Amino acid sequence: MAPSQKAPPSNEQILYELRCEEEWRHRSSREYFFANRPLDLHLKPSPADLKLELEQIQDSCNKSTAIYITNPPPEPHSSAYNEDSSVRSDIIYTIYERWFTSHNVDIDFGNFFAKLICARPRVNEQATIQDIINFHRIWCDNVERTLPSCATSTALQGVPYWDRPYDPNHGPIGINSDQNSRFKLRPLFRALILIPDHNPKLTGAERVVQVIQTNLAGLSAPIDLASIEPKFDYDPSRGRVTTTLSAAYDFVTALELREQAAYPGVYRDPEVGEELQGPGCHMKKAESWGYRGPAIQGSSSRWVHLNEDEEVLSPNTPLMFVTRCSVLRLGPPPSPWKRQIRVESRPDTCKESCISTRLGS
């Protein structure tokens, strides 16, 4: 008997795989900028200190706020170094699991809740809140001043990405130079920052953070910190409140939605999708997998449609796996290294199934 041939993937399955690949890339990139290679500068940087890889410039865009680590620079391989790394890994794990709720989440152009920044005072010095606000102003001004440099040069316009010379100034992750106009420093990013506590007994959503107004940008309406609950400390005269990471996340997310509604022009066109390898790159990849549907255009958040009884699991990256197992002691995530959807069949049971198998598996 001749072996049965595997049916070719449907257009829906191919779009699902394409979106999952983009989700995995998005989470891996955010983890890179939080845990592996965060923006790490002296608290009072010189002009030379600000000449960094352009990937740090674009990664500051399309974020709602900045999260600041303000401890002095730890010695490599010391307990302080390990603690610093654990805090950053815990924060990105907690935020991403909260932020990523479905395939409809906007992951294009580096869109995310926050960028992590390490603004380091010298050893035996302590950063004041005003020091951090001053640093934030310097960095935001530097982003807006440098962002035009991320655009594709005239000489390379129209040249396929694979024919362009490597530019080390872009950084290991790289930049989306053809669509640089889609990267914008948001007013809310200027106006509000978070500073987490390093208490090892309070981690995850219960980690204590300070929410601080910088007064560096005007918004559609005043920021009302009084609405944040719980409050461990509150100083309305200076625009500061201490609360949990969970409460801070909810507060900033609500402000982000308010500002999007008030100033839609500040944010990107939802009809435009990210194409890292040039125009039509998603269509070319999909066609190489057997896709025969209409042109793939617009935001990737519109590629996959779920039924009402389907729930999305966030992408499983190596750092997410390690954080769950080694740091949080939660055990491995469902079906590690593989993107899937969980189907709730009835209230007391749950089965996990993939909407499609990995192409070519």
N, C-alpha and C positions, 0 to 999 in steps of 0.2 A: 504494500500500500504506500502510495506517495505521501510524504510528510505534508501535513496541512500548512498552508502558507498564512502568515500573519496578515490580517487585514491592514491596509494602509491607514494611517491616522486621519481622522476627519479634520476639516478646517477648524472646528471648535477646539479640538485637542491641540492642534498646532498653535493656535492663538493662546491657549492656556499655558503651554510650555514656554512660549515666547514671553508671556507676562511673568511667569515664575522665574525665568532667567533674569529678567529685569529686577524683580523683587529681591532675589538673592544678591545681585550686584549692589542694589541700593543699601541693603542691610550691611553687607560686607564693607562698603565704603564708609558708612556712618561709624561702624565699629573701628575702622582704621583710624579715623580722625578723633575718636574718643580714647581708644585703648592703646593703639599701636604708635600712632604718630600725631598726637594732638598739637595744636598751636601752642608752643612753649617758649615764652619770652621773659626777659627781665621786666619787673614791674614798672621800671622807668626806662623804656627802650630808647636807644639812639636811632637816628635815621638809618644807619647801616643795619641795625637789628631787624628793621621792617622790610628789608629786601629779601623776601622769602619766596618759595616756590609758588607759582600762580594758583596751584590747586587750593592753597589756604585762602586765597582771595575769593575764588568762586564758592568754596565751601562755607563762607560766611554769609552767603546770599540765600534767600528763600528760607530763612529760619525765623522763628518767632521770638527767640530770646537767646542769650548767651549764659552758659553755666561756667562759673569761674572757680578754678582751683588756685588757692593763694598761699599754699605752704612754700617754704624755701625749697630749692632744688635738692632732692634727696640723693645721697650717694648710691651709685649703681650697686645692685645686689644686696642692699642693706634692708633691714626690716621696714624702714621708712619708705624705701623704694617700692617694696612689695605692697605695703599698705596703700600707697598712692595709686599703684596700678589696680589694686582690688577695688578701690573706691570708684575709679573711672569705669571699670568693667561692670560693676554693679549698677551704676547709674545708667549706662547705655542699655543694659539688659532690661532694667525696670521700665525705662521710658519707651523703648521700642516695643516691648510686649503690650504696653498700654496704647501706644500710638497706632500700631498696625492692627487694624480691625477687619479689613476686607480687601478684596481685589480692587475696590473702588477708591482706595487711598491714593492720593496724588504723590507718586514717588518720582516724578520727572523733575529734572533740573535740580537735584539735590534737596528737594523740598523735605523739611523735617521740623521737629519741634525746637531743637536747640543745636548750637555749636558749643563744644567744650573748649575753653581757653585756659591755659595755665599761665598766670601772671605771677612770676616768682620774685618775692623780695630777697634780699641777700640773707645769708645765714645769720642768725641771731637778730634779725629784724622782723617786724610784723607789719603786714599791710593794713592800712586803714581803709575804711569804706570810701573815703574821698580819693585815696590813691587808686583804688580799683575803678572808680567812675572816671578819673582822669585817663587811666589806661584805656578804658572802653571808648572814650571820645577819640583818643589818638588812633586806636585800631580802626574804628568805623570810618574816620576821615581817610585813613590809609587805604581802606578797601575801596571807597568811592573814587579816590584819586588813581588807584592802580587798575581798577576793573577794566577800563578801556584797553589796557595792554593784553587782556585775555582774548580779544577778538582776533580772528584770522587775518593775517597780513594780506595786503593786496596781491602780493606775488604768489600766494598760495591759494587764493580763491579759485574754486573750480577744480583744484587738484585733489584726486582721491586721497583719503587718509593714509592708505598703505603706500603711497608714493611720496609722502612727505618725510623730511628728515626728522630724526628724533631730537626733541628739545628738552634738555635736562632741567630747564627753568620751569617746566610745567609740573614736575614732581612725579613720583611713582604711579599715583592714581591717574594723573593726567587731567586735562581740562576739556570742556566742550567749547572749542574756540569758534566753531561755525555758528553756534546759537548763543553766543555770549550775551546778546541783548535780553535773553530770557532770565538772566541772573540779576536779581535786584536786592539791594540792602533794604530791608523793611524798616519803616519807622518804629514799629514795636520792638524790633531788635535793638535799636538805639535806646529806646525809652525804658527798658526793664531788663534787669539781670538777676540771676540766681547764684547764691553762694552756698554750697552744701557743707554740712558738718561732717567730720571724719570719725565720729563715734562708732566703733565697730559693733556696738550692741544694738544700734538702730540702723538697719539697712533696708534696701528695697524701697517700697512705697512709703514706709514709715521713717525714712531718713529725714533728719531735720535740715531745713534749708532756710536761708534768708531771701526774701523777695524784696528787691530794692529798686525804687524809682531813680532814674538818672537825670531826668529833666533835660535830656539831650535831643528830644524830638517832640513835636506836637502831634497829638492824636485826635481822633474825631470827637472825643469827650475825655474828661479827666479820668485818671485811674483811681478807683475806689478800693483801696486795700482793706477797708473795714469789712468788706464782704467775705474775706477769706476766713475759713474755719477749718481746723482749730487755730487759735493764736497762742503761741507760747510767749511771745513778746511783741509789742506793738508800739511804734513810735510814729504817729501820723504827721507830726511836725517835720520829720525828716524823710518821710515816705519809705518806711521800712516795717516789715512784719516777719516774724519767724514762725514757720509752720512746717508741715510735712511735705515731702516731695510730691505725694499724691495730690494734696490740696493745691500746691503751687502749679502742678501740671493742669489741673482743671481750671484754675484761675487764668493762666496764660492762654490756654486753648480757647476759653470763652472770649477773651480780649481779641485774640486773633480772628475769630469769626466776626466779631463786631467791626473790626477794622476792615476786613475784606468786604463786608456789606457796605460800609461807608465810603471806601475808596477802592472800588474794583480795578481802576486803572493802574494802581500801584502794583497789582499782582498780575501774573501772567495770563495770557489768553488760554482758557481751558481747551480750546480746539487745537492747540499746538502741542505736539508730542516731541519728546527728546529723541534725537537720532545721533548717537555718539560717533558713528562711523560715516556720517554724511547722509544726504538726502536719499531715501529709499532703502536704507540699510536693513530695516526691519522686514521690508517686503522681500528683499533678496534672500535673507536668511530663511524666512518662512517658505519661500518657493523652493529653496534647496531641501526642505523637509517634506515637500509634497503639497504645499498649500496651493489651492486653486480658487480662492475666493476673491472678493473685491479688494481694492487697494487698501493697505493698512495705513490709516492716517489718524491724526489726533492723539490725545493723551492715552497712554497705555491703561489708565484706570477704566477705560470703556471697552477693553478687549474681551473681558470675561464677565459673563452674567451668571448669577447664582440663583438657585431656587430658594424659596422661603425657608426650607428646612435644612439648608446647608450653611456651615460655619467654616470660616477660614482659619487655618493655623499659620502663624508667622513663619518666615523662612528659617530653616535650620542651617546656620553657619557654624564653622569650627569654633569660633569664640563663644557663640551662644551655647554650644554643646559643653564646652569646658566650664563656662560660668555656672551652668546648671549643675554639673556633676561635681566640680572641684571646689567652687566658691559657695554656692547656695545649698549644696547637698540635696538637690531635688531629684537626682537621677536623670537618665537620658530623656530627651524629648521624644514624643511619638515619632516613629520611623525616621531616625536621624539621617541627615544628608539627603532627604527627599521631601519635596514640597507636596502637600496634600490638602484635601478638604475633609472636614469631619461632618458626617451626616447624622443628625439626631433623629433616630427612628421613633423613639417614644420616651417619655420622661425618665424612666428608670434604667434605660440602657443607652449605650452609645457605641456605634461602630465607626471605625475609621476606614475610609476608602479613598482612593485616588480617582479624580475625575478622568485622568488619563495616565497611562504608564509612560515612563521615560522613553522618548523617541529613540528607536533603534535598539531598545533593550529586549 
